[in-house]
Amino acid sequence: MKLCTQTRGLEFIGALPLTVAAAREGPVGTAYNFCVARGWESKSVELQQDDASSSSTGERKRHLTPAQREIESRKEGLKLSRRRILEQLQSAENPRYRKILEHALAELDEQITRLV
């Protein structure tokens, strides 16, 4: 396995500095990006998949009016708060704190139903 680092336009393979162009050409039959960290390709694929999924949901949101977007944004915020309250409720041991969380959960549920 060859050690590869990049410094000021030069690449070092082992202890021998090479120009960037020579390093890209590399030995016959090797790819130009042999110095790319392992896992880089999978991260790129993951980002492409995220972009694709966000663009499909983005198309749906583009057709919403500004008022509808505001309602959707508010609803998403309330759902996130509800999720957080549920997590806190699962770990709460103090009965008074649980009662406060249950009251907050009921209030969030009411607000969500009013937005629908």
N, C-alpha and C positions, 0 to 999 in steps of 0.2 A: 504494500500500500504506500502511495506517495503522499508526502506532506505537501499541502498546497496553501499558500497565503498570498495576499496581494499587498504590495507596498509601493506607492508613488509610481504607478504605471508599470511596475515590474512584477512579475510573478516568480516565486521561488518554488522549485520542485526539489525537495531535499535541500541541499546547500547551494545549488546552481541557479543563479538568477537568469530568467529568460524574459524577453520582451513579451508584451501582451500578445502581439501577433503570433510570435513563435509558440507561445503557450496555447493559443487557440488552435493552431494547426496541430500541435501535439504529435505524438508518434502516429504512424500510419494506422488507420482503422479506429482511432479513438474519437470520441465526440468533442466538439469545441468547448463544451461546458463540463469537462471532467472535474473541475474544482467546485462544482455546486454541492452544497451540503446535502446529505442524505435526507430524504423526506420533503425536499423542496417541491418536487413534482406533485406530491399528494396534497400539499398545502395549496398549490396553484389550482388543482382540480377542485378542492373544497371551496375556494373562493369563487371559482367559476360557477359552481352549483348554487352557492348562496346568491350570486348575482342573478342567475337565471330564475331562481324562486322569487327573489324580491322584485324582479321585473314583471313576473306574471301577476303578483299581487298589486304591483304599482299600476298596471294597466287598469285594474278594477277601481283603484282609488282615484285615478285621473278623471273618471266620469262622474265623480261626486261633486256636488256643489260645495262652496266654502262652508256653508252651515252644516252640511252632512259630514264634512271632514272634521269640523269642530266636535260634533257629537261623537264620531268614531274615536277621535283622540281622547276625549273625556272618558268614554266607555272603556278604552284600553287602560287608561290610568286607574280607573276604579277597579278594574279586574286585577291589575297588578297589586293594588293595595289590599284587595280581598285575599289574594294568594299569600301575601306577607302576613296578614292577620291570622289566617288559618295556620301558617307555620308556627307563629308565636303561640297560638292557642294550643297546639299539640304539645309544646314544650313547657307551657305554663303550669306551675304547681300551686301558686297562691290562689285561693278561691276568689278573693276580691279582684285580683288582676284578670282572672279568667272571666269574671262577670263584665269587667270593662271591655275586654276583647270581644265577648259575645255581643255586647251592646254596639260596639263599633262595626262588627260584622253585619248585624241586622241593619244598621244605618247604611252601610255600603250596598247591601242587597236592595234596599229601598231605592237608593239613588240610581242603581243600575236598571231597575224595573221602570223607573220614571223616564229614563233615556230611551228605552225600547219603544 
